[in-house]
Amino acid sequence: MKILIADDHMIVRNGLSQVLNAQEDMCVVAEAADGAEAFIKLEAQSVDIVLLDISMPPGENGLYTAKRMKEAYPKIKIVMLTMYDERQYMEEAISYGIEGFVVKSEPNEQLIQALRTVMNGGRYYTGINEADLSHLPHSDDEDQCYETLTKREKELLPLIALGYSNKEIASQLFLSVKTIEVHKTNIRKKLAINHYPELLRYCVKHHLIEF
């Protein structure tokens, strides 16, 4: 299996690459230091599984990156790697269609097992068996509002929350400033958010950005 590793710590990426490349059925074909780079690498490289850290500050949260990847590449398999075993993170990952969720405190053998399980069509979540996965709640009214956003609006949302100006966002996404202003207005209407602090709290609450 061809694997892309995304983690903001080079030592972690190097260690994971060494462990995974030692397996006969695994090959790390690309690495990334943050979500944006991971998305670019995925576009340029043939990958079977993305091993993605949840927390890669500053910028786009790993769960949000995973959600965007699933929307753009529905067939790609994703295993989240995290320091946290909080149920809220797991519920969000399940709602996004993410196949794996591994806590970093687990031994290497568990990570290897998780990757093989996911590659073979199964799901692996630390501490939760397959039968229990379907019983976890994972939606609310805010989730439904978020789903009304277009693909471009979802792309803009974390950039707006991080305080980038219209001009900076327009330059980064190769759009006009007027187009950005229209998208921002639509986002506020769909999420029923009128002020920047509310938008920032929304993005932090839903793990769309990291500081």
DAWOPE-V931446 format. One line per field, one symbol per residue. phi: phi as a letter, one per 30 degrees, with the letter a starting at -180 (. if undefined). psi: psi as a letter, one per 20 degrees, with the letter a starting at -180 (. if undefined). Layout:
phi=???
psi=???
This chain:
phi=.cbccbadcdddddddddddddddcbbdcabbcadddddddddcbdbcbccbddcbddkddeddedddddddbeddcbbdcbdccdddddddddddiddbbcdddddeddddddddddddjcbbbeibdeddedcddabaddddddddddedddddedddddjddeddddddchbdddddddddddddddchbcbeeddddeddechdbbc
psi=qppppoqiohggggggggghiiphjqpoiqqqirgghggghhhipoqgppopqgomqqbpqhhgggghghhhmhiqqpoppqiqkphggggggghijphqoppiiqrhhhggggghgghjjaqoppjprhhihiipqkqahhghghiiqrghhhhhghhghijqrgggggghjlrqhhgghgggghghghilphqghggghghggjkirq.
